[in-house]
Amino acid sequence: MEYPYNLDYSKRLVVNTNNNGWVPSKLPGIKRCILERESPSDSREAGLSTSLVTYAPGSQYPARNHPGGEEIFVLEGVFSDEYGDYRAGTYIRNPPGIHHAPFSKQGAKLLVKLNQLSDGQEKVVIDTNKQQWLPGHGLLQVMPLANFGNESTALVKWPKGGKFKLHSHFGGEEIFVLKGTFIDENGKYPKGTWIRNPHLSIHNPYTEEETVILVKTGHLI
């Protein structure tokens, strides 16, 4: 794998993580499925990265700093640090400069974005299992998670047969499929698929079954 990896934001990118390889870290019990990464370094928090990370039961990282912040969505198990325990469905936004020592007693699988936040942001922890869905376009439902400047992060729930209008993404769009199958004119994307649509890209998405996606927009200029 050559670095930087998958960092050309002018190109549309689709990764089915169910078919992607996993890379062991230098720490026992921790593996990554790398989606985009600026630097190959595993010894320090060097550069931007987005990846899936798995923690085997009892695995841990030493205390570490995140100079450009960190976003986490817990996909499976329970993720922990000295500030709390975060079960599957929890969204965590750690601002730039956060210092913590992450671990998992029972094992966990996470979607992690490192060094992609700007200064001035606050820590956010949301257990989406306890949050209310809000009405969105048509029969879609939305759960806002974070907003800062042009950036917005949310869960979107699509009903069976849900459709959205043809639309453009100012600042791009990043999607991770959490449940079901997300569809547009370019293809079908099952659970575990990561999609990155560039600035001003256009598509017309829909679903054939109930589908939930994690969406971040406005950050890819």
Number of C-alpha atoms within 10 A of each C-alpha: 6 9 12 15 15 17 15 12 14 15 13 15 16 17 16 16 19 11 9 11 10 16 12 13 13 10 13 13 15 22 20 20 18 21 23 17 21 16 16 15 11 10 9 11 16 17 17 19 23 22 21 21 22 24 26 18 16 13 18 21 15 10 12 14 16 21 20 21 23 24 20 21 25 22 21 17 20 22 27 19 15 11 9 10 14 21 19 18 19 21 23 20 22 21 23 22 15 15 15 17 14 19 24 22 16 14 20 25 22 24 20 20 22 22 20 18 22 13 11 8 15 12 13 13 17 17 16 18 10 9 11 11 15 12 13 13 12 12 14 19 17 18 18 17 21 18 14 14 8 10 16 16 21 18 21 22 24 28 18 15 12 19 19 16 11 10 12 16 17 17 18 23 24 21 20 25 22 21 18 20 21 26 18 15 9 9 9 13 20 18 18 20 21 21 19 22 23 25 21 17 17 14 17 14 18 21 21 15 15 15 24 23 24 19 19 22 22 21 20 20 11
